[in-house]
Amino acid sequence: MDWQQLVSLLIVAAAATLLLGSKFRRQRFSFQRDTHCGCAAVPQSASQSSIIFRARKGHRPEVLVKMR
């Protein structure tokens, strides 16, 4: 095994170690994610609207807004 193969294997091993380490590492506390604060709370009785985007090849793109 020459030095180039050794260096490439070390790079791959380091990358795999960092990827696995980030997968098992505990995530940092996020106030918005953990407490759901800062998000606009929508009451259940409020009407919900939706936006639909349609794009077909060779056709004109459409944007539909449905108010409920």
Distance bins in CASP14 RR format, pairs under 12 A and 6 or more apart:
PFRMAT RR
TARGET T0000
AUTHOR 0000-0000-0000
RMODE 2
METHOD distances of the structure
MODEL  1
1 7 0 0 0 0 0 1 0 0 0 0 0
1 8 0 0 0 0 0 1 0 0 0 0 0
1 9 0 0 0 0 1 0 0 0 0 0 0
1 10 0 0 0 0 0 1 0 0 0 0 0
2 8 0 0 0 0 0 1 0 0 0 0 0
2 9 0 0 0 0 0 1 0 0 0 0 0
3 9 0 0 0 0 0 1 0 0 0 0 0
3 10 0 0 0 0 0 1 0 0 0 0 0
4 10 0 0 0 0 0 1 0 0 0 0 0
4 11 0 0 0 0 0 1 0 0 0 0 0
5 11 0 0 0 0 0 1 0 0 0 0 0
5 12 0 0 0 0 0 1 0 0 0 0 0
6 12 0 0 0 0 0 1 0 0 0 0 0
6 13 0 0 0 0 0 1 0 0 0 0 0
7 13 0 0 0 0 0 1 0 0 0 0 0
7 14 0 0 0 0 0 1 0 0 0 0 0
8 14 0 0 0 0 0 1 0 0 0 0 0
8 15 0 0 0 0 0 1 0 0 0 0 0
9 15 0 0 0 0 0 1 0 0 0 0 0
9 16 0 0 0 0 0 1 0 0 0 0 0
10 16 0 0 0 0 0 1 0 0 0 0 0
10 17 0 0 0 0 0 1 0 0 0 0 0
11 17 0 0 0 0 0 1 0 0 0 0 0
11 18 0 0 0 0 0 1 0 0 0 0 0
12 18 0 0 0 0 0 1 0 0 0 0 0
12 19 0 0 0 0 0 1 0 0 0 0 0
13 19 0 0 0 0 0 1 0 0 0 0 0
13 20 0 0 0 0 0 1 0 0 0 0 0
14 20 0 0 0 0 0 1 0 0 0 0 0
14 21 0 0 0 0 0 1 0 0 0 0 0
15 21 0 0 0 0 0 1 0 0 0 0 0
15 22 0 0 0 0 0 1 0 0 0 0 0
16 22 0 0 0 0 0 1 0 0 0 0 0
16 23 0 0 0 0 0 1 0 0 0 0 0
17 23 0 0 0 0 0 1 0 0 0 0 0
17 24 0 0 0 0 0 1 0 0 0 0 0
17 25 0 0 0 0 0 1 0 0 0 0 0
18 24 0 0 0 0 0 1 0 0 0 0 0
18 25 0 0 0 0 0 1 0 0 0 0 0
19 25 0 0 0 0 0 1 0 0 0 0 0
22 28 0 0 0 0 0 1 0 0 0 0 0
27 33 0 0 0 0 1 0 0 0 0 0 0
27 34 0 0 0 0 1 0 0 0 0 0 0
28 34 0 0 0 0 1 0 0 0 0 0 0
29 35 0 0 0 0 1 0 0 0 0 0 0
30 36 0 0 0 0 0 1 0 0 0 0 0
30 37 0 0 0 0 0 1 0 0 0 0 0
30 38 0 0 0 0 0 1 0 0 0 0 0
30 39 0 0 0 0 0 1 0 0 0 0 0
31 37 1 0 0 1 0 0 0 0 0 0 0
31 38 0 0 0 0 1 0 0 0 0 0 0
31 39 0 0 0 0 0 1 0 0 0 0 0
32 38 1 0 1 0 0 0 0 0 0 0 0
32 39 1 0 0 1 0 0 0 0 0 0 0
32 40 0 0 0 0 0 1 0 0 0 0 0
33 39 0 0 0 0 1 0 0 0 0 0 0
35 41 0 0 0 0 0 1 0 0 0 0 0
36 42 0 0 0 0 0 1 0 0 0 0 0
40 46 0 0 0 0 0 1 0 0 0 0 0
42 48 1 0 0 1 0 0 0 0 0 0 0
42 49 0 0 0 0 0 1 0 0 0 0 0
46 67 0 0 0 0 0 1 0 0 0 0 0
46 68 0 0 0 0 1 0 0 0 0 0 0
47 66 0 0 0 0 0 1 0 0 0 0 0
47 67 1 0 0 1 0 0 0 0 0 0 0
47 68 1 0 1 0 0 0 0 0 0 0 0
48 65 0 0 0 0 0 1 0 0 0 0 0
48 66 0 0 0 0 1 0 0 0 0 0 0
48 67 0 0 0 0 1 0 0 0 0 0 0
48 68 1 0 1 0 0 0 0 0 0 0 0
49 64 0 0 0 0 0 1 0 0 0 0 0
49 65 1 0 0 1 0 0 0 0 0 0 0
49 66 1 0 0 1 0 0 0 0 0 0 0
49 67 1 0 1 0 0 0 0 0 0 0 0
49 68 1 0 0 1 0 0 0 0 0 0 0
50 63 0 0 0 0 0 1 0 0 0 0 0
50 64 0 0 0 0 1 0 0 0 0 0 0
50 65 1 0 0 1 0 0 0 0 0 0 0
50 66 1 0 1 0 0 0 0 0 0 0 0
50 67 0 0 0 0 1 0 0 0 0 0 0
50 68 1 0 0 1 0 0 0 0 0 0 0
51 62 0 0 0 0 0 1 0 0 0 0 0
51 63 1 0 0 1 0 0 0 0 0 0 0
51 64 1 0 0 1 0 0 0 0 0 0 0
51 65 1 0 1 0 0 0 0 0 0 0 0
51 66 1 0 0 1 0 0 0 0 0 0 0
51 67 0 0 0 0 0 1 0 0 0 0 0
52 61 0 0 0 0 0 1 0 0 0 0 0
52 62 1 0 0 1 0 0 0 0 0 0 0
52 63 1 0 0 1 0 0 0 0 0 0 0
52 64 1 0 1 0 0 0 0 0 0 0 0
52 65 1 0 0 1 0 0 0 0 0 0 0
52 66 1 0 0 1 0 0 0 0 0 0 0
53 61 1 0 0 1 0 0 0 0 0 0 0
53 62 1 0 0 1 0 0 0 0 0 0 0
53 63 1 0 1 0 0 0 0 0 0 0 0
53 64 1 0 0 1 0 0 0 0 0 0 0
53 65 0 0 0 0 0 1 0 0 0 0 0
54 60 0 0 0 0 1 0 0 0 0 0 0
54 61 1 0 0 1 0 0 0 0 0 0 0
54 62 1 0 1 0 0 0 0 0 0 0 0
54 63 1 0 0 1 0 0 0 0 0 0 0
54 64 1 0 0 1 0 0 0 0 0 0 0
55 61 1 0 1 0 0 0 0 0 0 0 0
55 62 1 0 0 1 0 0 0 0 0 0 0
55 63 0 0 0 0 1 0 0 0 0 0 0
55 64 0 0 0 0 0 1 0 0 0 0 0
56 62 0 0 0 0 1 0 0 0 0 0 0
END
